[in-house]
Amino acid sequence: MTHQILIAGFGGQGVLFAGKFLAYKGLLEEKQVSWLPSYGPEMRGGTANCSIIISDEPVGSPIVSSPDALIAMNLPSFDKYEQTVVPGGKVFVDSTLIGRKAVREDISAFYIPATKMAADAGIPTLANMIILGKMIKETGAVSFEDLVSAMKKVVSAKRAELIDVNIKALETGYNYQD
């Protein structure tokens, strides 16, 4: 089983962090993984995307040109990547920031008001992890067990207090009913 995932948004939305977490989670499950970040020179406010492949077999190329799962954190990313999703693929949209629906009928679209949910929960910077939680539930790319071990790989020891809030955000998304 191979999952090709693309996470895209503005710099500062945690796109690369979410992808790195997903890759480490795959590694801890003894899967073959690839994590390929890409961002514009502006960093915060510029474009950012991250390709993640999680597979039972060796990964031949880190490039995800036709994802089976897309997380779109902003409208420019949704506009740019919606057409690249494979037929039957899944799209996860931050509906707080993206006002339109998917134009394709051969994909499943999930509309999660992740930015609003994060703000309401008092964790305004963690919309990325809320939407990632929903993606994990709907795709099964990784299990939802032992999230803390993977989180410890991506959160530095100096910022260990952020582990619990990131796990809370993942759980919030995982349990979201649209």
Secondary structure as GFF3:
##gff-version 3
##sequence-region A 1 178
A	DSSP	beta_strand	2	10	.	.	.	ID=ss1
A	DSSP	alpha_helix	15	28	.	.	.	ID=ss2
A	DSSP	beta_strand	32	39	.	.	.	ID=ss3
A	DSSP	beta_strand	47	55	.	.	.	ID=ss4
A	DSSP	beta_strand	69	72	.	.	.	ID=ss5
A	DSSP	alpha_helix	75	81	.	.	.	ID=ss6
A	DSSP	three_ten_helix	82	84	.	.	.	ID=ss7
A	DSSP	beta_strand	90	94	.	.	.	ID=ss8
A	DSSP	beta_strand	108	112	.	.	.	ID=ss9
A	DSSP	alpha_helix	114	120	.	.	.	ID=ss10
A	DSSP	alpha_helix	127	139	.	.	.	ID=ss11
A	DSSP	alpha_helix	147	154	.	.	.	ID=ss12
A	DSSP	three_ten_helix	157	159	.	.	.	ID=ss13
A	DSSP	alpha_helix	162	174	.	.	.	ID=ss14
###
